[in-house]
Amino acid sequence: GVFAFGDATFMGSTGAMTLVSPIVGLATTPSGNGYWLVAADGGVFAFGAPFLGSAAGLTAQPVRGIAARSTGSGYWLVGADGGIFAFGNAPFLGAAAESLPSPALGIAANPIGAGYWVLAGPEPPPVTRGSLAPPVPAASGDGRRIVYSNSMQRAWLVEQNGWVYDSYLVSGRKNYPAPGTYEVFMKWRWGSSGNLRLPYFVGFTWGDESSVGFHGIPLNPDGSPIQGDDELGDYRSHGCVRQAQGDALILWNWADFGTVVVVLP
């Protein structure tokens, strides 16, 4: 989708189209009355601007960006490997395909000449709830693991490289279970506690009377939850760690048997 602000004119978008690859860049004509969108497969979509060609089917590397020549009658595309595709009157001036230390992330044109710059760098991690959450607490171990802070009533799903896959509020029992390092040893699609059903139960230790694990907010026999999602973050449980149903499914799919669980005070 394209969103226009100030005196920029909306000329159209691919928002209503079914695309083979996502849009990864936009470049404008000098007049500002038109623009091109480029997709990761090299496809180019022109709105109020001339279509001058595309790299669709020409590259095995994903395209990372587009830059327009100042004349408005040419543009360049850059691939992840630094390869350059020139169209219209945009001249090919060189590529970085054999010299990049890391993948290309984008391209920019010289507005007063016929040149361009290629930006390269480490692949940025995707933006997720996990990357926007509070940092993983210190002294929470390393490697791929689930971190559960009892005092914060929050869980983190941490990948091997330290990237936080996801993080969200939960409802557990105060000061329970004891801080320590555990492992996932049990996975039930439906756990139970009395007449309550526990969706996506992932057990990691034993309590006073039964196993302790992560699961969706318990459901009454009629299917209604015993607490609301807006109450997550408060102590509500008798021992297990309650999650929103969507979060419970995420953890269920993410956590294999043997996944480390670190419980913090």
Secondary structure as the mmCIF struct_conf table of DSSP 4:
data_model
#
loop_
_struct_conf.conf_type_id
_struct_conf.id
_struct_conf.beg_label_comp_id
_struct_conf.beg_label_asym_id
_struct_conf.beg_label_seq_id
_struct_conf.end_label_comp_id
_struct_conf.end_label_asym_id
_struct_conf.end_label_seq_id
TURN_TY1_P TURN_TY1_P1 GLY A 6 ASP A 7
HELX_LH_PP_P HELX_LH_PP_P1 ALA A 8 PHE A 10
BEND BEND1 THR A 14 THR A 14
TURN_TY1_P TURN_TY1_P2 GLY A 15 ALA A 16
BEND BEND2 MET A 17 MET A 17
BEND BEND3 VAL A 20 SER A 21
STRN STRN1 ILE A 23 THR A 28
TURN_TY1_P TURN_TY1_P3 PRO A 30 SER A 31
BEND BEND4 GLY A 32 ASN A 33
STRN STRN2 TYR A 35 ALA A 39
TURN_TY1_P TURN_TY1_P4 ALA A 40 ASP A 41
BEND BEND5 GLY A 42 GLY A 42
STRN STRN3 VAL A 44 PHE A 47
BEND BEND6 GLY A 48 ALA A 49
TURN_TY1_P TURN_TY1_P5 ALA A 56 LEU A 58
BEND BEND7 ALA A 60 GLN A 61
HELX_LH_PP_P HELX_LH_PP_P2 PRO A 62 PRO A 62
STRN STRN4 VAL A 63 ALA A 68
TURN_TY1_P TURN_TY1_P6 SER A 70 THR A 71
BEND BEND8 GLY A 72 SER A 73
STRN STRN5 GLY A 74 GLY A 79
TURN_TY1_P TURN_TY1_P7 ALA A 80 ASP A 81
BEND BEND9 GLY A 82 GLY A 82
STRN STRN6 ILE A 84 GLY A 88
TURN_TY1_P TURN_TY1_P8 ASN A 89 ASN A 89
HELX_LH_PP_P HELX_LH_PP_P3 ALA A 90 PHE A 92
TURN_TY1_P TURN_TY1_P9 ALA A 97 SER A 99
BEND BEND10 PRO A 101 SER A 102
STRN STRN7 ALA A 104 ALA A 109
TURN_TY1_P TURN_TY1_P10 PRO A 111 ILE A 112
BEND BEND11 GLY A 113 ALA A 114
STRN STRN8 TYR A 116 ALA A 120
HELX_LH_PP_P HELX_LH_PP_P4 PRO A 122 VAL A 127
HELX_RH_AL_P HELX_RH_AL_P1 ARG A 129 LEU A 132
BEND BEND12 ALA A 133 ALA A 133
HELX_LH_PP_P HELX_LH_PP_P5 PRO A 134 PRO A 137
BEND BEND13 ALA A 138 SER A 140
BEND BEND14 GLY A 143 ARG A 144
STRN STRN9 ARG A 145 SER A 149
TURN_TY1_P TURN_TY1_P11 ASN A 150 GLN A 153
STRN STRN10 ARG A 154 VAL A 158
TURN_TY1_P TURN_TY1_P12 GLN A 160 ASN A 161
BEND BEND15 GLY A 162 GLY A 162
STRN STRN11 VAL A 164 LEU A 169
STRN STRN12 SER A 171 SER A 171
STRN STRN13 ARG A 173 ARG A 173
TURN_TY1_P TURN_TY1_P13 LYS A 174 ASN A 175
STRN STRN14 TYR A 176 TYR A 176
BEND BEND16 PRO A 177 PRO A 177
BEND BEND17 PRO A 179 PRO A 179
STRN STRN15 GLY A 180 GLU A 183
STRN STRN16 MET A 186 SER A 193
TURN_TY1_P TURN_TY1_P14 GLY A 194 ASN A 195
STRN STRN17 LEU A 196 TRP A 206
BEND BEND18 ASP A 208 SER A 210
STRN STRN18 SER A 211 GLY A 216
HELX_LH_PP_P HELX_LH_PP_P6 ILE A 217 PRO A 218
STRN STRN19 LEU A 219 LEU A 219
TURN_TY1_P TURN_TY1_P15 PRO A 221 ASP A 222
BEND BEND19 GLY A 223 GLY A 223
STRN STRN20 PRO A 225 PRO A 225
BEND BEND20 ILE A 226 GLN A 227
HELX_RH_3T_P HELX_RH_3T_P1 ASP A 229 GLU A 231
TURN_TY1_P TURN_TY1_P16 LEU A 232 GLY A 233
BEND BEND21 ASP A 234 ASP A 234
BEND BEND22 HIS A 238 CYS A 240
STRN STRN21 VAL A 241 GLN A 243
HELX_RH_AL_P HELX_RH_AL_P2 GLN A 245 TRP A 254
TURN_TY1_P TURN_TY1_P17 PHE A 257 GLY A 258
STRN STRN22 VAL A 260 LEU A 264
#
